[in-house]
Amino acid sequence: MEPIKSSELITNEDGSVFHLHLHPGDLADQIILVGDPSRVEMIASYFDHIEIKKSDREFHTTTGQYKGRRISVISTGIGPDNIDIVMNELDALVNIDLQTKEIKPEKKRLNIVRIGTSGSVQADVPVHSFVISEMSLGIDGVLRFYRDNETVCDTAFEDAFIKECHWTPLAARPYAVKASPELVSKLHTAGVTVKGVTLTANGFYGPQGRVLRLPIEMPTVNDEIARFHFNGHKIVNYEMESAAIAGLSALMGHHATTICLIIANRANGNASSNYKPYMKKLVEYTLDSLAR
């Protein structure tokens, strides 16, 4: 196989990957992704030792040790488009020689957990709940740009969702991808976390059924999403990254899932007045789960 062209895998003058500004040795095998760059600092404050801190634009990285486990925390900013950047550069760091631009014959598998905030679509999943994505449903279209995406997707789930939620053909076809069962099991504690399907939107307002001044194409979609069930699965929450992480990880051979704090309940109209203490509890819970 010919080396990847420099125009396709751009590196910086110091040999680091273009957006993340990381070298292979900067990255741990256990990765926590967050949206907000300031949350990197908050999570890293729990580390026993910090090895590396690097940042460029919204992409901030800290690698360190927590209870003997080496962990990298990386901010992605908001949205599945940034996830496309982050996931490809993380995979390149471990599975492509950045100097020769040749794909390595032996592939490394990363463990990736996103910690985020989200809105519940189920009335019985209240504000401040912890939700683990055992499956993610992306309406952003990112995964559809990659060949063989259907091999990691649940087509029957997608077809049922399109039919029962009257999904407009003007939007991208949704894609449903299961998370890593190993990571879901590691993070789940009965009575502490809720497992379910997370819907990943490519916007905060119209794509999540919010109406301000502009009318939306599917005005009843949130009610239909809340009622939707398929093979024992129901959609629990909305956010903007998990499906792209799950889908690209599955195609690349990595393990991934998302754990979110519910900060708003779309079904009953409630929102947290101060979610930050609960986010700290979620971070502590996640770090301790990963360190076990």
Secondary structure in CASP SS format (residue, H / E / C, confidence):
PFRMAT SS
TARGET T0000
AUTHOR 0000-0000-0000
METHOD secondary structure of the structure
MODEL  1
M C 1.00
E C 1.00
P C 1.00
I C 1.00
K C 1.00
S C 1.00
S C 1.00
E C 1.00
L C 1.00
I C 1.00
T E 1.00
N C 1.00
E C 1.00
D C 1.00
G C 1.00
S C 1.00
V E 1.00
F C 1.00
H C 1.00
L C 1.00
H C 1.00
L C 1.00
H C 1.00
P H 1.00
G H 1.00
D H 1.00
L C 1.00
A C 1.00
D C 1.00
Q E 1.00
I E 1.00
I E 1.00
L E 1.00
V E 1.00
G C 1.00
D C 1.00
P H 1.00
S H 1.00
R H 1.00
V H 1.00
E H 1.00
M H 1.00
I H 1.00
A H 1.00
S C 1.00
Y C 1.00
F C 1.00
D C 1.00
H E 1.00
I E 1.00
E E 1.00
I E 1.00
K E 1.00
K E 1.00
S E 1.00
D E 1.00
R C 1.00
E C 1.00
F E 1.00
H E 1.00
T E 1.00
T E 1.00
T E 1.00
G E 1.00
Q E 1.00
Y E 1.00
K C 1.00
G C 1.00
R E 1.00
R E 1.00
I E 1.00
S E 1.00
V E 1.00
I E 1.00
S E 1.00
T C 1.00
G C 1.00
I C 1.00
G C 1.00
P H 1.00
D H 1.00
N H 1.00
I H 1.00
D H 1.00
I H 1.00
V H 1.00
M H 1.00
N H 1.00
E H 1.00
L H 1.00
D H 1.00
A H 1.00
L H 1.00
V H 1.00
N H 1.00
I E 1.00
D E 1.00
L C 1.00
Q C 1.00
T C 1.00
K C 1.00
E E 1.00
I E 1.00
K C 1.00
P C 1.00
E C 1.00
K C 1.00
K C 1.00
R C 1.00
L C 1.00
N E 1.00
I E 1.00
V E 1.00
R E 1.00
I E 1.00
G E 1.00
T E 1.00
S E 1.00
G E 1.00
S E 1.00
V C 1.00
Q C 1.00
A C 1.00
D C 1.00
V C 1.00
P C 1.00
V C 1.00
H C 1.00
S C 1.00
F E 1.00
V E 1.00
I E 1.00
S E 1.00
E E 1.00
M E 1.00
S E 1.00
L E 1.00
G E 1.00
I C 1.00
D C 1.00
G C 1.00
V H 1.00
L H 1.00
R H 1.00
F H 1.00
Y C 1.00
R C 1.00
D C 1.00
N H 1.00
E H 1.00
T H 1.00
V H 1.00
C C 1.00
D C 1.00
T H 1.00
A H 1.00
F H 1.00
E H 1.00
D H 1.00
A H 1.00
F H 1.00
I H 1.00
K H 1.00
E H 1.00
C C 1.00
H C 1.00
W C 1.00
T C 1.00
P C 1.00
L C 1.00
A C 1.00
A C 1.00
R C 1.00
P C 1.00
Y E 1.00
A E 1.00
V E 1.00
K E 1.00
A C 1.00
S C 1.00
P H 1.00
E H 1.00
L H 1.00
V H 1.00
S H 1.00
K H 1.00
L H 1.00
H C 1.00
T C 1.00
A C 1.00
G C 1.00
V C 1.00
T E 1.00
V E 1.00
K E 1.00
G E 1.00
V E 1.00
T E 1.00
L E 1.00
T E 1.00
A C 1.00
N C 1.00
G C 1.00
F C 1.00
Y C 1.00
G H 1.00
P H 1.00
Q H 1.00
G C 1.00
R C 1.00
V C 1.00
L C 1.00
R C 1.00
L C 1.00
P C 1.00
I C 1.00
E C 1.00
M C 1.00
P C 1.00
T C 1.00
V H 1.00
N H 1.00
D H 1.00
E H 1.00
I H 1.00
A H 1.00
R H 1.00
F C 1.00
H E 1.00
F E 1.00
N C 1.00
G C 1.00
H E 1.00
K E 1.00
I E 1.00
V E 1.00
N E 1.00
Y E 1.00
E E 1.00
M C 1.00
E C 1.00
S H 1.00
A H 1.00
A H 1.00
I H 1.00
A H 1.00
G H 1.00
L H 1.00
S H 1.00
A H 1.00
L H 1.00
M H 1.00
G C 1.00
H C 1.00
H E 1.00
A E 1.00
T E 1.00
T E 1.00
I E 1.00
C E 1.00
L E 1.00
I E 1.00
I E 1.00
A E 1.00
N E 1.00
R C 1.00
A C 1.00
N C 1.00
G C 1.00
N E 1.00
A E 1.00
S C 1.00
S C 1.00
N C 1.00
Y C 1.00
K H 1.00
P H 1.00
Y H 1.00
M H 1.00
K H 1.00
K H 1.00
L H 1.00
V H 1.00
E H 1.00
Y H 1.00
T H 1.00
L H 1.00
D H 1.00
S H 1.00
L H 1.00
A H 1.00
R C 1.00
END
